[in-house]
Amino acid sequence: MSSIGSRVEMCLNILCNASNFQIFVNNLLRGKVVLPKKECSSFVSIVGILDNRVDLDSNIIPAAANKYFASLCAMASKLAYENSQFIKHTVQNKWKMELLHSFSFKDDGTQGLVFLDKNRNPKRIVVAFRGTEPFNVEDWCTDIDISGYKLQGIKGRLHRGFAKALGLGLVHENEDDHAYATITRLVIEHLKKNNDTTTRLIVTGHSLGGALAVVFAAALVMHDQIQLLERLEAVYTFGQPRVGNAEFGEFMEEQFKLYGVEYCRFVYNNDFVPRIPPDNSLFMYKHFGKCIYINSIYEAKIVKEEPLKNYFACGSGATRRIDAMWEIVRSFFLPRMFGEDYKEGLVQLMFRMFGLVFPGLPDHGPRDYVNATRLATY
């Protein structure tokens, strides 16, 4: 899978990046085949090819707190899929923010970034976790390990794969071997170094990354990290799967209320991932907290649970395919209505066509979540 994914990404980077394509052709004419370097600041993942936007929406000003942070988190969750040089270039040169760390743990596949947003007072440290990479075996192993798992000091049971991905409940020779310890140590050291008493913390992620964001907050409770819990302002997730059972959800709602944490779970239209693992008597997984549901015309409403809460709900296939057809048509109107930032490339259009066969798959892409946080009112 990794080999296939690597070749697909390389081909797409050559074909879809004008600079890379020109360099490739020039070298080819000289009798030399030089491929783009995967760790350079111009090489993007499949997610980045589907949505090549890197600039923040200048129309959303920092003063509009809820919309600004939701939009920033959607972009950060998308950026988490990229390599460290791409992340560094984007955060520092495009966003004009301070990158504190970009992390990648090969053993469990956990990846993401930590950066400081100085655009508002108080400042915010944002932790963004990467979601499932299409050709990453470790990520898929994490996703399917759905057996219940009990964390000490946490009520209820949660998804074993998500807990393991952060290194919770595991023995490590070095605490830097896993994400939770590395991130918490980094944030605490930054606050101490700068004698910072006001900076707040936001945790976010798309897909698997959204689940890790929730489990990270639970880990702060588990380890009694009062210093960070009191600074934790919000947890924003996009296309997040279910993380635990009803008891776990009730416990986390109590903790978020205790520490004044805003938890917003964004779900776009027919995205299949928020509807798994199933919410039934066999699996017993439950969502909790506020769900911001956005439909295919980017209208948002706050609900307790997204419509058709389980993906394999009977009789939903026809409706989802009609939505998939509309999303293909809609892609031609968006740039005319809202500008070139909403223009969809050929690869994205082909991806949308998969929705006619596998309804809800294209809806899971970060593009619609970025669009939703920019266009919807919530």
N, C-alpha and C positions, 0 to 999 in steps of 0.2 A: 504493500500500500504506500509506504513512504517513497519507494522508488518511482512508482507511477505518479504520485502527487508531485514529486520533484520535477519530473519531466514535463508534466502538464503546466506547472507554474513557470518553468523556464520558457516553454513555447509561447505562453500567453504574455510573458514579460517582453519577449522579443517582438511579438506581433502587435501588442496593444500599446507599447511605449515607443513613441516616435523617435526619441533619442537613441534608445537601445536598438531599434530596428535599423536606423541609419548607420550606427557603428557596426552592427552585425553585417550589413550588406557591404560596407566599405572594406571590412576585413575579409569577407568572403571573396570579393573581387581581387584582393591581393593574394589570395590563396591561403589565407589564415582564417580559421574559425575560432573566434574568441567569444565565449559566452559571458553574459553579465554575471557579476559576482553576487551571490545570494545575500551577502552581508553588507552590501553597499546601500546608500541612502535612497537610491532610485529603484531598488528591487522590491516589489510588493507581493503580498500573498494573494491567493485566489479571492479572498474577501476584499482586498484592496483593489483588485481588478474589477470586481462586480460593482464597487462603489469607490471611485478614485478621488473623492473629495477629501481634502486634508485641512482646508481652512474652516475656522469657526464662522458661524453665521453672524455677520456684522450687524444685522438688523436686531439681534437679540442682545441687548445691553446688560451689563452686570447688575444694574439696578433692578431689573425684573428677575428677582431671585429664583423663584421656582422654575420658570422657563429657562433661564440662563443655565442653572446647574443641571437640569434634565438634559438640555441640548449638549452641554459640555460633557456630561457623562456618557451620552450616546456616542459621541465622537471618540471619547477616550476608550470606550469598550471596543469600538471598531479598530482603533489604533493598536490595541493590545495584541492583535493578530500579527503585527509586523515585526521585522527584525530590529535589533537594538539600534543600529545606525539610522534607520528610517524613523524610529521613535524619537531618538535624540534630535534629529534635524527638524522634525515636525513640532515637537514641544518647545524647543528653544528658538527656532527661527520663524516658524509660522505662528505659533500661539503666543510667543514672547513670555513663556513661563519657565520655571526652573525644574528640570528633570532631576529628581533625587535618586532614582534607581529604575533600571529595567531588569527584570529577573526572568530566568528560564531554568527550570529544574528538569534535567533529562530523565531522571528515574521515574517521575510521575507525570511529566508533561505539563506541569503547571507553569504558566507564563503570564506576564503582565508588566505593569509599570506603576511607579509612584512619582507624582509631580506636585509642585507647589503653585497654586493659582494666587497671584498677588493682585488680581483685578478688583477684589472686593475687600472691605475691611469689616470683620477680621479676615485674614487669609485662610485659604482652605488647602489641606493636603488631600489629594485624590488618589485612591488606590483602585486601579482597574485591572480586573482579571480577564484573561483571554478565554473565549469559548472553545467549543470543539472544532479542531481542524479536520476538514473532510478526510484527509489521508493519514491521520495520526492515530496509530494503533493504541497508544497509551490513553488517549482521550476516550476512545470508544470503550476500552476496558473500564475506565472510570465510570462512564455513563451506564453501562449495563450491570455494574456491581450494585444491584438495588436491594440487597439484603439489609435488614434493619441493623442499626448500630447504636450503641448506647455510650454517650460521653459522660464522664464523671461530673456531677454537678449540674447536668442538663436534663430536664424532664423530657420524657418521650424518647422516641427513637428516630434516627435520621438515616439518610442514604449513606451506606458504607463507602461507596466510591468517592463521594464528595469529601467525606472526612479524611480519607486516606490521601487524597490529592493535596490537602493542606498539611499533611504530616501529623494529624491528630491521633493520639492513642498509640503511636508507633515509637519505637526506641531508635534513636539515631546517635551515632558516635559524635556527630558535630551538629549543633543546632542550625548551622547554615545550610544543612542538607535539605531543609524543607521550607515551604513558603511562609507559614504562619510566624515562625520564630524570626525569620529574616526580616519580614515586613515590620513586625512590632518593634524589633530592636532598632531598625532603621528610623522609624518615626519617632521613637522615644529619644534616640540619640540626637536627632535633628532638633527636637524641641528643647532638650537640655543645652545643646551647643549654642543655640540662639536665645537662651533664657526666655523662651516664648510661652506666654501664659494665655494667649487669646486665640491662636490658630485652631480652626476646627477641622474635623476629619469627615470625609465622604468616601464611601466604598461602593463600587459599581462593577458591572460586568454584563456581558451578553451571553445567552445560552448557558453552557456549563459555567462560564464566568459569573453569571448572575447567581447561580446556585452557590458557588464558592464565596461570593460576597456575603450571602446570608450565613453560611457556615462560619465564615471568618468572624462575623459579629457574634455568633454563638460561642466561638472559641475565646473571644475577649471575656465573655461572661464566665466560661469554664475556668479560665486562668485568673479570674478576678482582677482584670486589668482596668481598675477604676479610673486611672489617669486617662486612658484612651476612651473608655466608655463615656466619660463625662464630656469628652470633646467630639464624640461621634454625633454628627449632625443629621446625616441621612444615609440611607442605603437605597440606591436606584438600580433596578434590574430590568433587563430587556430580553424577552423571550425566555424567561427562566423556567426550568422544569420544577416539578414538586421536589421538596427537599426532605420532608419528614412527615410524621403522622400528626393527628389532631392535637395530641398532648404537647408535642414539640412546638406546634404553631401557637397554642395558647400560652405556653411558657415564654416564647420569644415576644409575643405581643405585650406581655406583662413587663418584660425587660425593656423593650423599646419605649413603652409608656413611662417607666421608671426613670429612664435617662433622657427622655425627650427626643428620641430618635424618630425621624420621619422615614417610613418604609414605603416606597412606591414601586409596584410591580407593573411594568408596562407590557401589554399584550397587544400585538397587532393582528387584527382580523382572524384568519384561519391558521395562524402559526401553530404547527403541530406540537412543538416542544413543550409549551406551557401545559399541554393536555396529557403529558406523560410524566412519570409512571401513572398508571390508571388510578383514579379515585373510586375505589370499590371495596367490598368487604374482603376481597382476597389480598390486595396489596396495601390498602389502608393508608395511602398517601393523601395528604391534604394541603392545599394552599392556605395561606393566612395573610392577613394584612390588606391594605388598600390596593385594588387592581384598577389601573387606568387602561381601559379597553378602547382601542382605536380601530374604527372600521375602514373599509377600502376607499372612502372619500376623506379620510383623515379627520373624522369627527370623533372626539373623545368623550367618554363618560366614565364616571367612577362607579364601579360595581364590586360586589363581594367575590364574584366568580365570573370568568369569561363564559360567553355562550358556548353550548356544546362542550362541556367541561372535559369530556373524554374524547380522544381523537377518533376512536372507532365507533362513535355514536351512530346508531342506525338511521338511515335516511338522510344523512348529511352530505353524501358524496356529490349529488347533483348541484346543490346550492354552492358548494365549494368550487366546483368546476366553472359555474357561471361567474363567480367572483374572480377566478383565475383568468377567464376570458376578458373580463372588464379591466383587470390590472394590465393586461397586454395592451389594450386599446388606450387606457389611461396614460401609459408611458409616453405616448405621442403628444398628449395635451399638456402635461405638467410643465415642460420647458417654456411653452408659449404663455402659460398662466403665471408662472413664478420665476422664470429665468433659467439661464444655462446651467445653473447648479443642479437642476433637476432633470437634466438630459441623461437618458440611459443608453449605454453603449450596447453593441451587438451581443457581447457575452452575457450581459444582464438580461437582455431580451430573450436570448436562448434559454437562460435559467428560468425566466418566467414561464416559458412554454412547458417546462417540466410540471408546472402546476396543473396542467390539463390531465396529466397521468398520475401525479402524486400531489393531490391538493394539499396545500399548506406548507409544502417544502419551500417555494420561493418566498413565502411570507415570513420565513424565519430569518432571512438575510438581514444584516444590519441596515441596509439602505432604507427600508420602510420605517425602521425605528428612528433613524436620523430625520427622515422626512416628517414623521409624526411629531417628534419633539419640536420641530421648527414650525410646522403648519397648524397643528391642532391647538385648541384652547382647552386648558386643563387647570 
